[in-house]
Amino acid sequence: MRVRIEKVNKKEEEHVLIRCCKANEEVLEIIDFIKSRDDTLLGYEDARKCQIPLRDVYYFEGVDNKVYAYLKNNVYEIKNKLYELEEIYSTKKFFRCSKSVLVNLLKIESVKPALNGRFNAKLLNGEQVIISRSYVPELKKILRI
Protein backbone atom coordinates (compact mmCIF):
# COMPACT_ATOMS: atom_id res chain seq x y z
CA MET A 1 0.00 0.00 0.00
CA ARG A 2 1.33 3.37 -0.98
CA VAL A 3 0.73 6.50 1.10
CA ARG A 4 0.82 9.94 -0.44
CA ILE A 5 0.44 13.26 1.37
CA GLU A 6 -0.56 16.32 -0.59
CA LYS A 7 -0.25 19.76 0.98
CA VAL A 8 -3.21 22.13 0.51
CA ASN A 9 -3.47 25.82 1.24
CA LYS A 10 -5.29 27.04 4.35
CA LYS A 11 -8.44 28.00 2.42
CA GLU A 12 -9.02 24.47 1.15
CA GLU A 13 -10.74 21.84 3.24
CA GLU A 14 -8.53 18.98 4.41
CA HIS A 15 -9.78 15.53 3.47
CA VAL A 16 -8.65 11.93 3.21
CA LEU A 17 -9.09 9.90 0.04
CA ILE A 18 -8.65 6.15 0.05
CA ARG A 19 -8.35 4.46 -3.33
CA CYS A 20 -8.79 0.71 -3.21
CA CYS A 21 -10.12 -2.20 -5.24
CA LYS A 22 -12.17 -3.46 -2.32
CA ALA A 23 -13.00 -2.08 1.13
CA ASN A 24 -11.39 -4.98 3.02
CA GLU A 25 -10.83 -5.25 6.77
CA GLU A 26 -7.57 -3.26 6.64
CA VAL A 27 -9.22 -0.38 4.77
CA LEU A 28 -12.18 -0.36 7.18
CA GLU A 29 -9.74 -0.24 10.13
CA ILE A 30 -8.03 2.79 8.59
CA ILE A 31 -11.38 4.51 8.13
CA ASP A 32 -12.39 3.80 11.74
CA PHE A 33 -9.08 5.17 12.97
CA ILE A 34 -9.40 8.38 10.97
CA LYS A 35 -12.97 8.94 12.13
CA SER A 36 -12.07 8.28 15.76
CA ARG A 37 -9.55 11.15 15.79
CA ASP A 38 -12.44 13.58 16.36
CA ASP A 39 -14.29 11.54 19.03
CA THR A 40 -14.72 13.12 22.44
CA LEU A 41 -16.30 12.02 25.69
CA LEU A 42 -17.61 13.87 28.71
CA GLY A 43 -15.42 13.77 31.80
CA TYR A 44 -15.68 15.30 35.22
CA GLU A 45 -12.92 16.92 37.25
CA ASP A 46 -14.41 17.79 40.64
CA ALA A 47 -17.65 19.58 39.69
CA ARG A 48 -16.34 20.77 36.32
CA LYS A 49 -17.45 19.10 33.06
CA CYS A 50 -14.83 18.66 30.33
CA GLN A 51 -14.87 17.40 26.74
CA ILE A 52 -12.00 14.94 26.50
CA PRO A 53 -10.53 14.00 23.11
CA LEU A 54 -10.62 10.20 22.94
CA ARG A 55 -7.18 10.14 21.33
CA ASP A 56 -5.72 11.64 24.56
CA VAL A 57 -6.98 8.81 26.80
CA TYR A 58 -4.26 6.34 27.82
CA TYR A 59 -6.60 3.99 29.67
CA PHE A 60 -9.89 3.69 31.54
CA GLU A 61 -9.97 2.09 34.98
CA GLY A 62 -12.87 0.98 37.14
CA VAL A 63 -12.33 1.65 40.86
CA ASP A 64 -15.02 1.33 43.56
CA ASN A 65 -17.96 1.45 41.10
CA LYS A 66 -16.56 4.54 39.36
CA VAL A 67 -14.72 4.75 36.05
CA TYR A 68 -11.77 7.06 35.45
CA ALA A 69 -10.07 8.16 32.24
CA TYR A 70 -6.31 8.57 32.59
CA LEU A 71 -4.66 11.06 30.27
CA LYS A 72 -1.01 12.08 30.14
CA ASN A 73 -1.28 14.51 33.07
CA ASN A 74 -4.94 14.41 34.19
CA VAL A 75 -7.55 12.01 35.51
CA TYR A 76 -11.28 12.47 34.85
CA GLU A 77 -14.28 10.61 36.18
CA ILE A 78 -16.46 9.12 33.44
CA LYS A 79 -20.15 8.38 34.06
CA ASN A 80 -20.21 5.32 31.75
CA LYS A 81 -19.61 1.77 32.98
CA LEU A 82 -16.40 0.08 31.82
CA TYR A 83 -18.29 -2.51 29.75
CA GLU A 84 -20.15 0.33 27.96
CA LEU A 85 -16.87 2.01 27.05
CA GLU A 86 -15.53 -1.34 25.84
CA GLU A 87 -18.54 -1.78 23.52
CA ILE A 88 -18.41 1.79 22.22
CA TYR A 89 -14.63 2.03 21.69
CA SER A 90 -13.51 -1.51 20.83
CA THR A 91 -13.17 -0.47 17.18
CA LYS A 92 -11.25 2.64 18.23
CA LYS A 93 -8.20 0.66 19.41
CA PHE A 94 -9.22 0.24 23.04
CA PHE A 95 -8.56 -3.21 24.49
CA ARG A 96 -9.86 -4.83 27.69
CA CYS A 97 -6.66 -5.96 29.42
CA SER A 98 -8.11 -6.90 32.82
CA LYS A 99 -11.43 -6.89 34.65
CA SER A 100 -10.93 -3.27 35.63
CA VAL A 101 -8.82 -1.72 32.83
CA LEU A 102 -9.42 -0.78 29.20
CA VAL A 103 -6.19 0.39 27.52
CA ASN A 104 -5.62 2.48 24.39
CA LEU A 105 -3.44 0.29 22.14
CA LEU A 106 -2.07 3.39 20.41
CA LYS A 107 -0.57 4.57 23.71
CA ILE A 108 1.43 1.39 24.37
CA GLU A 109 5.18 1.88 24.01
CA SER A 110 6.20 -1.72 24.72
CA VAL A 111 4.88 -5.04 25.99
CA LYS A 112 6.86 -7.70 27.82
CA PRO A 113 6.03 -10.95 29.61
CA ALA A 114 5.56 -10.77 33.38
CA LEU A 115 4.98 -13.43 36.02
CA ASN A 116 2.25 -16.12 35.86
CA GLY A 117 1.51 -15.69 32.15
CA ARG A 118 0.64 -12.01 32.46
CA PHE A 119 2.13 -9.23 30.34
CA ASN A 120 3.29 -5.79 31.37
CA ALA A 121 2.51 -2.89 29.04
CA LYS A 122 4.56 0.29 29.31
CA LEU A 123 2.59 3.30 28.11
CA LEU A 124 3.97 6.38 26.36
CA ASN A 125 3.50 8.44 29.55
CA GLY A 126 5.69 6.00 31.50
CA GLU A 127 2.87 4.28 33.40
CA GLN A 128 2.66 0.48 33.50
CA VAL A 129 -0.51 -1.55 32.94
CA ILE A 130 -0.83 -5.28 33.64
CA ILE A 131 -2.40 -7.47 30.94
CA SER A 132 -4.16 -10.31 32.78
CA ARG A 133 -3.29 -13.80 31.63
CA SER A 134 -6.82 -14.45 30.27
CA TYR A 135 -6.50 -11.41 27.94
CA VAL A 136 -2.94 -12.14 26.71
CA PRO A 137 -3.94 -14.44 23.79
CA GLU A 138 -6.26 -11.76 22.36
CA LEU A 139 -3.56 -9.09 22.74
CA LYS A 140 -1.04 -11.32 20.94
CA LYS A 141 -3.53 -11.78 18.13
CA ILE A 142 -4.17 -8.03 17.84
CA LEU A 143 -0.46 -7.12 17.97
CA ARG A 144 0.48 -10.10 15.74
CA ILE A 145 3.10 -11.42 18.19
Backbone as CSV, one residue per row, in Angstrom:
resi,resn,N_x,N_y,N_z,CA_x,CA_y,CA_z,C_x,C_y,C_z
1,MET,0.844,-1.168,0.000,0.000,0.000,0.000,0.890,1.232,0.000
2,ARG,0.586,2.124,-0.867,1.327,3.374,-0.981,0.600,4.470,-0.228
3,VAL,1.324,5.363,0.397,0.732,6.500,1.099,1.290,7.767,0.481
4,ARG,0.397,8.678,0.159,0.816,9.939,-0.437,0.166,11.088,0.327
5,ILE,0.949,12.083,0.673,0.436,13.259,1.372,0.568,14.444,0.433
6,GLU,-0.520,15.165,0.295,-0.556,16.320,-0.594,-0.887,17.551,0.238
7,LYS,-0.039,18.550,0.201,-0.248,19.759,0.982,-1.265,20.648,0.267
8,VAL,-2.213,21.203,1.065,-3.208,22.129,0.509,-3.049,23.471,1.206
9,ASN,-3.570,24.521,0.574,-3.475,25.821,1.240,-4.550,25.924,2.322
10,LYS,-4.433,26.920,3.177,-5.293,27.041,4.349,-6.764,27.255,3.996
11,LYS,-7.048,27.737,2.812,-8.436,28.002,2.417,-9.164,26.735,1.979
12,GLU,-8.404,25.722,1.591,-9.016,24.471,1.149,-9.330,23.574,2.347
13,GLU,-10.375,22.776,2.193,-10.739,21.842,3.241,-9.816,20.621,3.182
14,GLU,-9.330,20.196,4.354,-8.526,18.982,4.410,-9.458,17.783,4.289
15,HIS,-8.988,16.752,3.599,-9.779,15.529,3.475,-8.853,14.346,3.239
16,VAL,-9.399,13.169,3.426,-8.651,11.934,3.209,-9.347,11.167,2.099
17,LEU,-8.573,10.701,1.134,-9.089,9.900,0.035,-8.403,8.543,0.067
18,ILE,-9.195,7.504,0.082,-8.648,6.147,0.054,-9.057,5.521,-1.262
19,ARG,-8.073,5.124,-2.055,-8.348,4.462,-3.333,-8.022,2.984,-3.175
20,CYS,-9.015,2.137,-3.386,-8.794,0.712,-3.211,-9.706,-0.080,-4.150
21,CYS,-9.302,-1.318,-4.412,-10.122,-2.202,-5.243,-11.335,-2.698,-4.464
22,LYS,-11.119,-2.923,-3.165,-12.172,-3.462,-2.317,-11.982,-2.926,-0.905
23,ALA,-13.071,-2.563,-0.238,-12.997,-2.077,1.135,-12.862,-3.277,2.073
24,ASN,-11.637,-3.809,2.169,-11.386,-4.977,3.017,-11.237,-4.555,4.479
25,GLU,-10.923,-5.514,5.338,-10.825,-5.250,6.774,-9.770,-4.189,7.089
26,GLU,-8.645,-4.239,6.400,-7.574,-3.259,6.640,-8.040,-1.844,6.298
27,VAL,-8.720,-1.697,5.187,-9.217,-0.380,4.772,-10.262,0.125,5.767
28,LEU,-11.154,-0.755,6.211,-12.180,-0.360,7.177,-11.557,0.046,8.515
29,GLU,-10.470,-0.612,8.909,-9.741,-0.239,10.128,-9.156,1.164,9.995
30,ILE,-8.604,1.462,8.840,-8.027,2.786,8.595,-9.119,3.854,8.676
31,ILE,-10.265,3.571,8.103,-11.385,4.510,8.130,-11.848,4.748,9.560
32,ASP,-11.992,3.667,10.334,-12.393,3.797,11.745,-11.400,4.641,12.528
33,PHE,-10.116,4.406,12.260,-9.080,5.167,12.969,-9.177,6.649,12.643
34,ILE,-9.325,6.975,11.387,-9.400,8.379,10.974,-10.624,9.051,11.590
35,LYS,-11.753,8.375,11.559,-12.973,8.942,12.133,-12.871,9.115,13.635
36,SER,-12.162,8.229,14.304,-12.066,8.282,15.764,-11.199,9.446,16.246
37,ARG,-10.420,10.052,15.389,-9.552,11.151,15.791,-10.346,12.338,16.329
38,ASP,-11.616,12.457,15.922,-12.438,13.582,16.357,-13.381,13.225,17.499
39,ASP,-13.388,11.963,17.952,-14.288,11.542,19.026,-13.909,12.201,20.348
40,THR,-14.926,12.585,21.098,-14.723,13.125,22.438,-15.688,12.434,23.399
41,LEU,-15.386,12.517,24.690,-16.303,12.025,25.693,-16.340,13.008,26.849
42,LEU,-17.413,12.938,27.618,-17.613,13.866,28.713,-16.940,13.327,29.968
43,GLY,-16.093,14.143,30.571,-15.415,13.768,31.797,-15.656,14.816,32.867
44,TYR,-15.453,14.414,34.091,-15.683,15.304,35.225,-14.420,15.408,36.060
45,GLU,-14.041,16.646,36.359,-12.919,16.916,37.253,-13.491,17.779,38.368
46,ASP,-13.664,17.171,39.539,-14.408,17.792,40.644,-15.826,18.059,40.141
47,ALA,-16.288,19.286,40.147,-17.655,19.579,39.686,-17.650,20.107,38.248
48,ARG,-16.489,20.194,37.658,-16.337,20.772,36.320,-16.499,19.711,35.235
49,LYS,-17.295,19.997,34.205,-17.451,19.095,33.062,-16.427,19.461,31.997
50,CYS,-15.850,18.431,31.366,-14.832,18.655,30.333,-15.083,17.737,29.142
51,GLN,-14.874,18.238,27.940,-14.874,17.403,26.739,-13.457,16.881,26.552
52,ILE,-13.314,15.562,26.593,-11.999,14.939,26.502,-11.831,14.317,25.120
53,PRO,-10.785,14.682,24.381,-10.525,14.000,23.111,-10.169,12.539,23.378
54,LEU,-10.853,11.629,22.733,-10.623,10.203,22.944,-9.171,9.826,22.661
55,ARG,-8.557,10.468,21.695,-7.176,10.142,21.335,-6.192,10.448,22.459
56,ASP,-6.598,11.282,23.447,-5.724,11.636,24.562,-5.818,10.667,25.733
57,VAL,-6.785,9.740,25.694,-6.977,8.806,26.798,-5.967,7.669,26.684
58,TYR,-5.221,7.435,27.760,-4.263,6.336,27.816,-4.968,5.055,28.230
59,TYR,-5.823,5.153,29.257,-6.605,3.989,29.671,-7.771,4.414,30.546
60,PHE,-8.764,3.532,30.637,-9.895,3.685,31.542,-9.715,2.652,32.648
61,GLU,-10.060,3.040,33.876,-9.970,2.094,34.980,-11.215,2.197,35.850
62,GLY,-11.751,1.037,36.223,-12.871,0.980,37.139,-12.368,0.785,38.549
63,VAL,-12.748,1.708,39.458,-12.334,1.647,40.857,-13.538,1.998,41.734
64,ASP,-13.919,1.077,42.628,-15.021,1.332,43.564,-16.291,1.834,42.872
65,ASN,-16.737,1.128,41.849,-17.963,1.453,41.102,-17.921,2.798,40.385
66,LYS,-16.733,3.320,40.164,-16.560,4.539,39.365,-15.550,4.226,38.274
67,VAL,-15.650,4.946,37.161,-14.716,4.754,36.049,-13.947,6.054,35.835
68,TYR,-12.642,5.911,35.659,-11.775,7.062,35.454,-11.043,6.941,34.123
69,ALA,-10.865,8.079,33.464,-10.071,8.158,32.240,-8.736,8.784,32.611
70,TYR,-7.657,8.087,32.290,-6.311,8.567,32.590,-5.690,9.127,31.323
71,LEU,-5.331,10.404,31.372,-4.658,11.064,30.273,-3.192,11.242,30.662
72,LYS,-2.439,11.927,29.855,-1.013,12.082,30.141,-0.784,12.715,31.505
73,ASN,-1.505,13.799,31.811,-1.280,14.512,33.067,-2.534,14.689,33.918
74,ASN,-3.684,14.195,33.465,-4.936,14.409,34.185,-5.713,13.111,34.332
75,VAL,-6.634,13.129,35.303,-7.553,12.012,35.512,-8.955,12.597,35.602
76,TYR,-9.901,12.005,34.856,-11.279,12.466,34.853,-12.208,11.309,35.198
77,GLU,-13.260,11.614,35.928,-14.281,10.606,36.179,-15.207,10.556,34.962
78,ILE,-15.574,9.349,34.575,-16.464,9.121,33.442,-17.729,8.476,33.984
79,LYS,-18.889,8.903,33.525,-20.150,8.381,34.057,-20.553,7.034,33.440
80,ASN,-19.904,6.614,32.361,-20.210,5.316,31.748,-19.625,4.183,32.582
81,LYS,-20.173,2.987,32.400,-19.609,1.772,32.976,-18.479,1.312,32.057
82,LEU,-17.553,0.545,32.598,-16.400,0.076,31.821,-16.839,-0.783,30.636
83,TYR,-17.832,-1.660,30.839,-18.294,-2.507,29.745,-18.945,-1.684,28.632
84,GLU,-19.573,-0.548,28.978,-20.154,0.327,27.958,-19.051,0.964,27.111
85,LEU,-17.996,1.422,27.772,-16.867,2.013,27.049,-16.210,0.976,26.150
86,GLU,-16.111,-0.259,26.639,-15.528,-1.336,25.840,-16.342,-1.561,24.578
87,GLU,-17.660,-1.592,24.691,-18.535,-1.782,23.520,-18.422,-0.622,22.543
88,ILE,-18.428,0.597,23.069,-18.405,1.791,22.222,-17.065,1.951,21.507
89,TYR,-15.947,1.697,22.217,-14.630,2.032,21.691,-13.767,0.848,21.290
90,SER,-14.330,-0.353,21.217,-13.515,-1.510,20.827,-12.953,-1.354,19.416
91,THR,-13.678,-0.691,18.538,-13.175,-0.473,17.176,-12.239,0.734,17.102
92,LYS,-12.096,1.452,18.191,-11.248,2.644,18.234,-9.902,2.356,18.884
93,LYS,-9.497,1.095,18.890,-8.195,0.663,19.406,-8.110,0.660,20.923
94,PHE,-9.235,0.449,21.601,-9.220,0.242,23.042,-9.403,-1.240,23.301
95,PHE,-8.620,-1.771,24.237,-8.562,-3.208,24.495,-8.755,-3.485,25.978
96,ARG,-9.659,-4.413,26.292,-9.860,-4.828,27.686,-8.670,-5.690,28.070
97,CYS,-7.871,-5.219,29.028,-6.663,-5.955,29.416,-6.766,-6.592,30.800
98,SER,-7.828,-6.255,31.533,-8.114,-6.895,32.823,-9.569,-6.587,33.162
99,LYS,-10.032,-7.133,34.265,-11.431,-6.885,34.646,-11.709,-5.410,34.888
100,SER,-10.698,-4.665,35.258,-10.931,-3.274,35.631,-10.255,-2.237,34.734
101,VAL,-9.571,-2.674,33.662,-8.824,-1.719,32.830,-9.087,-1.938,31.343
102,LEU,-9.273,-0.825,30.644,-9.422,-0.780,29.197,-8.310,0.139,28.698
103,VAL,-7.372,-0.381,27.913,-6.186,0.386,27.524,-6.260,0.797,26.052
104,ASN,-5.710,1.967,25.755,-5.617,2.479,24.391,-4.377,1.852,23.753
105,LEU,-4.567,0.987,22.776,-3.443,0.295,22.139,-2.466,1.257,21.468
106,LEU,-2.942,2.413,21.069,-2.073,3.387,20.409,-1.165,4.121,21.399
107,LYS,-1.395,3.929,22.679,-0.572,4.572,23.714,0.416,3.594,24.348
108,ILE,0.491,2.374,23.833,1.429,1.392,24.371,2.789,1.566,23.695
109,GLU,3.811,1.746,24.517,5.177,1.877,24.011,5.806,0.506,23.812
110,SER,5.616,-0.381,24.809,6.196,-1.715,24.721,5.397,-2.688,25.581
111,VAL,5.538,-3.972,25.243,4.881,-5.041,25.986,5.922,-6.113,26.255
112,LYS,5.925,-6.622,27.501,6.859,-7.702,27.816,6.190,-8.685,28.772
113,PRO,6.598,-9.946,28.706,6.030,-10.950,29.606,6.335,-10.622,31.065
114,ALA,5.381,-10.934,31.932,5.560,-10.768,33.379,5.356,-12.138,34.029
115,LEU,5.160,-12.173,35.306,4.980,-13.430,36.022,3.603,-14.046,35.766
116,ASN,3.513,-15.367,35.922,2.254,-16.115,35.858,1.469,-15.929,34.559
117,GLY,2.168,-15.786,33.452,1.506,-15.688,32.153,0.923,-14.325,31.839
118,ARG,1.120,-13.366,32.720,0.637,-12.007,32.459,1.663,-11.252,31.620
119,PHE,1.233,-10.128,31.061,2.125,-9.234,30.340,2.117,-7.883,31.042
120,ASN,3.177,-7.131,30.838,3.291,-5.788,31.370,3.395,-4.831,30.178
121,ALA,2.483,-3.869,30.122,2.506,-2.888,29.036,3.009,-1.552,29.567
122,LYS,4.054,-1.039,28.955,4.561,0.285,29.311,3.916,1.284,28.359
123,LEU,3.271,2.304,28.922,2.592,3.302,28.108,3.521,4.458,27.774
124,LEU,3.134,5.265,26.810,3.966,6.382,26.358,4.201,7.423,27.453
125,ASN,3.320,7.477,28.452,3.504,8.435,29.547,4.321,7.848,30.694
126,GLY,4.847,6.631,30.501,5.692,6.002,31.502,4.955,5.090,32.468
127,GLU,3.627,5.150,32.498,2.869,4.278,33.397,2.922,2.838,32.908
128,GLN,2.663,1.911,33.821,2.657,0.483,33.500,1.249,-0.057,33.728
129,VAL,0.793,-0.911,32.819,-0.512,-1.550,32.940,-0.303,-3.057,32.802
130,ILE,-0.937,-3.820,33.680,-0.834,-5.280,33.636,-1.894,-5.839,32.697
131,ILE,-1.479,-6.734,31.808,-2.398,-7.468,30.942,-2.626,-8.812,31.622
132,SER,-3.845,-9.051,32.089,-4.158,-10.309,32.781,-3.977,-11.487,31.841
133,ARG,-3.627,-12.619,32.432,-3.293,-13.803,31.631,-4.441,-14.237,30.714
134,SER,-5.694,-14.037,31.120,-6.817,-14.445,30.269,-6.984,-13.542,29.040
135,TYR,-6.393,-12.345,29.063,-6.496,-11.410,27.939,-5.252,-11.429,27.041
136,VAL,-4.192,-12.103,27.476,-2.938,-12.137,26.715,-3.106,-12.738,25.315
137,PRO,-3.813,-13.878,25.146,-3.944,-14.436,23.790,-4.594,-13.462,22.791
138,GLU,-5.603,-12.733,23.240,-6.257,-11.762,22.358,-5.312,-10.615,22.016
139,LEU,-4.531,-10.160,22.987,-3.558,-9.094,22.740,-2.511,-9.549,21.730
140,LYS,-2.023,-10.786,21.883,-1.039,-11.322,20.937,-1.604,-11.359,19.534
141,LYS,-2.860,-11.721,19.432,-3.526,-11.778,18.125,-3.627,-10.384,17.510
142,ILE,-4.025,-9.418,18.318,-4.167,-8.030,17.838,-2.824,-7.452,17.413
143,LEU,-1.790,-7.685,18.240,-0.464,-7.120,17.969,0.361,-7.988,17.009
144,ARG,-0.197,-9.144,16.654,0.476,-10.102,15.743,1.835,-10.519,16.291
145,ILE,1.848,-10.942,17.572,3.099,-11.423,18.188,2.912,-12.852,18.662
